[in-house]
């Protein structure tokens, strides 16, 4: 369904996928499929890249299913608007960024311009696109094929993404598991994906313990989670290593509660003599059994004086053994 109205001296003429303006005194050419007057047009359906062009000083309101309204201002400079469908939504492209009024949200939204994804844009006209885009016939930067890193058109690739090689104007996938290749036949690899190593054009798989390896399958260069690299081998972190504390190059950085760390390994606190609780990141006691020892500044449990039955945290007697009485030096 299409309804149209006009309050300016402009006549709108539609040619397949293009709507243009003519002076009010003129008529639309015979090849025109339909025409309209007034400044409001309502669409229930619109095709991709539908173009609206006018070099007269005028305006036009576009409504989409009584929901969104686009206000188009035309002049000799700002003369072309293009609809493009992206992700199931309609976007208006203009040589200048205008606005869209949404009746539902009552907010103004910035419209996309010709300069979007453009490397060189002069007077709001794009002449060169960013890498990964090409300049279409309507001076819009459109995305290259998903296999292309750079292209001059949708069907002409200039450089391929990783894992592909240029083949004529298209990108062919390398033989798996190549990351880069010089051909699509077996033995044409230049580099390999993670988990494989390069060997004379082929990519053999690394040992299961390695994340990456080099020259041989067991010569690990990096390790998986829960393991760390030591002498080009991946060593499993201590079972008592605290969650997410296994560094891939340094090993365990912190132990579970009740264990202390020493050379990337975890040990029970009671392996420090008379220690009740200890640090999780170093061999250091935090609390001693004060019936027989006290905590020193170095984090060690120092034995109480042999005449003390118990001692305080500073090492002073808190009680005496049999046949001894407290004695305070004055």
Secondary structure as UniProt FT lines:
FT   STRAND          2..5
FT   STRAND          10..15
FT   TURN            16..17
FT   STRAND          18..23
FT   TURN            24..25
FT   TURN            30..31
FT   STRAND          34..36
FT   STRAND          40..43
FT   TURN            48..49
FT   STRAND          51..53
FT   STRAND          58..64
FT   TURN            65..67
FT   STRAND          68..74
FT   STRAND          80..86
FT   TURN            87..88
FT   STRAND          89..94
FT   STRAND          99..102
FT   TURN            103..106
FT   STRAND          107..110
FT   STRAND          112..113
FT   TURN            114..117
FT   STRAND          118..122
FT   TURN            123..124
FT   STRAND          125..129
FT   TURN            131..132
FT   STRAND          133..135
FT   TURN            137..138
FT   STRAND          141..143
FT   TURN            146..147
FT   STRAND          148..153
FT   TURN            154..155
FT   STRAND          156..160
FT   TURN            162..163
FT   STRAND          164..167
FT   TURN            168..169
FT   STRAND          170..173
FT   TURN            176..177
FT   STRAND          178..181
FT   TURN            186..187
FT   STRAND          189..192
FT   TURN            194..195
FT   STRAND          196..199
FT   TURN            200..201
FT   STRAND          202..205
FT   TURN            208..209
FT   STRAND          210..213
FT   TURN            217..218
FT   STRAND          220..223
FT   TURN            225..226
FT   STRAND          227..230
FT   TURN            231..232
FT   STRAND          233..236
FT   TURN            239..240
FT   TURN            243..244
FT   STRAND          246..247
FT   TURN            248..250
FT   STRAND          251..252
FT   TURN            257..258
FT   STRAND          259..262
FT   TURN            263..264
FT   STRAND          265..268
FT   HELIX           269..271
FT   TURN            273..274
FT   STRAND          275..278
FT   STRAND          285..288
FT   TURN            290..292
FT   STRAND          293..295
FT   TURN            297..298
FT   STRAND          301..303
FT   TURN            306..307
FT   STRAND          308..311
FT   TURN            313..314
FT   STRAND          317..320
FT   TURN            322..323
//
